[in-house]
């Protein structure tokens, strides 16, 4: 048994050595922050439409983050969340990206803050509950997409980071 494990380890090392150039890692995730309820969603496929260019955030009078919608390139994702409260919409400058997200949660997301590489700061909701701070693990990477859970409000969020897309065909339409 030990011989088989040693042989497997040597084979794996040989594959990595012979595979040529080793690619540096660039993708990472932060979270999931929030409570345990809600229906799952992921915008992983939306990132193929391009970088994040705008975000819609709906909050209610109690400060909950009720709903989210993200524009990737020129295409809006499906809306996730409830319908109560007021919606705000932010647009990013060409080439501007989110480099940090923070906020607070109890059972649901209570506050959400986006910070861009141009020094802009976009806060939503109320500052109550457990705080979180989401940032990429690797330098030169930005927020590429969101995932999480929702119901009548946003229950939880995770943030997914990678390099800014440079080969997005649909972004150039």
C-alpha positions as CSV (number, residue, x, y, z in Angstrom):
1,X,0.0,0.0,0.0
2,X,2.8,2.4,0.9
3,X,4.5,1.6,-2.4
4,X,1.3,2.5,-4.3
5,X,1.0,5.9,-2.5
6,X,4.7,6.7,-3.2
7,X,4.4,5.8,-6.8
8,X,1.2,7.9,-7.2
9,X,3.0,10.9,-5.6
10,X,6.0,10.5,-7.9
11,X,3.7,10.3,-10.9
12,X,1.9,13.5,-9.9
13,X,5.2,15.3,-9.4
14,X,6.3,14.2,-12.8
15,X,3.1,15.4,-14.4
16,X,3.5,18.8,-12.8
17,X,7.2,19.1,-13.7
18,X,6.6,18.1,-17.3
19,X,3.5,20.2,-17.8
20,X,5.6,23.1,-18.7
21,X,4.9,26.6,-17.4
22,X,3.2,26.6,-14.0
23,X,0.3,29.1,-13.9
24,X,0.1,31.4,-10.9
25,X,-3.1,31.2,-8.9
26,X,-5.5,34.1,-9.3
27,X,-9.0,33.0,-8.2
28,X,-10.3,33.1,-4.6
29,X,-13.6,33.3,-2.7
30,X,-14.7,35.1,0.5
31,X,-17.7,33.9,2.5
32,X,-20.5,32.8,2.6
33,X,-21.6,35.5,5.1
34,X,-25.1,35.6,6.6
35,X,-27.7,33.2,7.9
36,X,-28.6,29.7,6.8
37,X,-32.0,30.2,5.0
38,X,-33.0,31.0,1.5
39,X,-32.7,29.6,-2.0
40,X,-29.2,29.3,-3.5
41,X,-28.1,31.5,-6.5
42,X,-24.8,31.9,-8.3
43,X,-23.7,34.3,-11.0
44,X,-20.7,32.2,-12.0
45,X,-22.0,31.9,-15.6
46,X,-22.7,35.7,-15.8
47,X,-19.1,36.6,-15.4
48,X,-18.6,35.3,-19.0
49,X,-20.6,38.4,-20.2
50,X,-17.8,40.6,-18.9
51,X,-16.7,42.5,-15.8
52,X,-19.1,43.9,-13.3
53,X,-20.3,47.3,-14.7
54,X,-23.3,48.2,-12.5
55,X,-25.1,47.0,-9.4
56,X,-28.7,47.4,-8.2
57,X,-29.3,47.1,-4.4
58,X,-32.7,47.1,-2.8
59,X,-33.0,48.0,0.9
60,X,-36.0,48.2,3.2
61,X,-36.8,50.7,6.0
62,X,-35.3,48.3,8.6
63,X,-32.0,48.3,6.8
64,X,-32.1,44.8,5.4
65,X,-30.5,44.1,2.0
66,X,-33.7,43.0,0.3
67,X,-32.4,42.3,-3.3
68,X,-29.5,42.4,-5.7
69,X,-29.0,42.5,-9.4
70,X,-25.6,42.8,-11.1
71,X,-24.7,43.9,-14.6
72,X,-21.9,41.9,-16.2
73,X,-20.6,43.6,-19.3
74,X,-23.8,44.8,-20.9
75,X,-26.1,42.1,-19.5
76,X,-28.0,42.2,-16.2
77,X,-28.2,39.1,-14.1
78,X,-31.5,37.7,-12.8
79,X,-32.8,39.7,-9.9
80,X,-32.5,37.9,-6.5
81,X,-34.4,38.8,-3.4
82,X,-37.7,40.5,-2.4
83,X,-39.7,43.4,-3.7
84,X,-40.1,45.7,-0.7
85,X,-38.1,48.8,-0.1
86,X,-36.1,51.2,-2.3
87,X,-33.7,50.3,-5.1
88,X,-30.5,52.1,-5.8
89,X,-28.4,51.7,-8.9
90,X,-24.6,52.4,-9.2
91,X,-22.6,52.4,-12.4
92,X,-18.9,51.9,-12.6
93,X,-16.5,53.9,-14.7
94,X,-14.9,52.0,-17.6
95,X,-12.2,49.7,-16.2
96,X,-13.3,50.4,-12.6
97,X,-13.7,47.3,-10.4
98,X,-14.7,46.3,-6.9
99,X,-11.6,45.4,-4.8
100,X,-13.3,45.0,-1.4
101,X,-16.7,44.3,0.0
102,X,-17.7,44.5,3.6
103,X,-20.9,44.6,5.7
104,X,-22.9,43.2,8.6
105,X,-25.3,40.3,9.0
106,X,-27.5,38.8,11.6
107,X,-29.9,36.2,10.1
108,X,-29.8,38.2,6.9
109,X,-27.5,40.7,5.3
110,X,-27.9,44.0,7.0
111,X,-25.2,46.2,5.5
112,X,-23.2,45.9,2.3
113,X,-20.4,48.2,1.2
114,X,-18.5,48.0,-2.1
115,X,-15.1,49.7,-2.5
116,X,-13.6,50.2,-6.0
117,X,-10.0,50.5,-7.3
118,X,-10.8,54.2,-8.1
119,X,-11.4,54.9,-4.4
120,X,-15.2,55.0,-4.6
121,X,-17.2,53.7,-1.6
122,X,-20.9,52.5,-1.9
123,X,-22.7,51.7,1.4
124,X,-26.2,50.1,1.6
125,X,-28.3,49.1,4.7
126,X,-27.7,49.5,8.4
127,X,-24.6,48.9,10.5
128,X,-25.8,46.2,12.9
129,X,-24.9,42.6,13.6
130,X,-21.7,40.7,12.9
131,X,-19.3,42.4,10.6
132,X,-17.4,40.9,7.7
133,X,-14.7,42.0,5.3
134,X,-14.2,40.3,1.9
135,X,-11.1,40.9,-0.2
136,X,-9.2,38.8,-2.8
137,X,-6.3,36.6,-1.7
138,X,-4.2,37.5,-4.7
139,X,-3.0,40.9,-5.8
140,X,-4.3,42.3,-9.1
141,X,-7.7,40.5,-8.8
142,X,-11.1,42.0,-8.6
143,X,-14.7,40.9,-7.8
144,X,-15.9,38.8,-10.7
145,X,-19.2,37.5,-9.5
146,X,-21.5,36.9,-6.5
147,X,-23.3,33.9,-5.1
148,X,-25.4,33.3,-2.0
149,X,-28.9,32.6,-0.8
150,X,-32.1,34.7,-0.9
151,X,-35.8,34.7,0.0
152,X,-37.7,37.9,0.7
153,X,-34.3,39.4,1.6
154,X,-30.7,38.4,0.9
155,X,-29.9,35.7,3.4
156,X,-26.2,35.3,2.6
157,X,-23.5,36.3,0.2
158,X,-20.2,35.0,-1.1
159,X,-17.7,37.0,-3.2
160,X,-15.6,35.5,-6.0
161,X,-12.4,37.2,-7.1
162,X,-10.2,36.7,-10.2
163,X,-8.3,38.8,-12.7
164,X,-10.1,41.5,-14.7
165,X,-11.2,39.9,-18.0
166,X,-9.2,41.0,-20.9
167,X,-10.7,38.7,-23.6
168,X,-14.4,39.4,-23.2
169,X,-15.9,39.3,-26.6
170,X,-19.4,40.4,-25.6
171,X,-18.0,43.4,-23.7
172,X,-16.8,44.9,-27.0
173,X,-20.3,44.9,-28.6
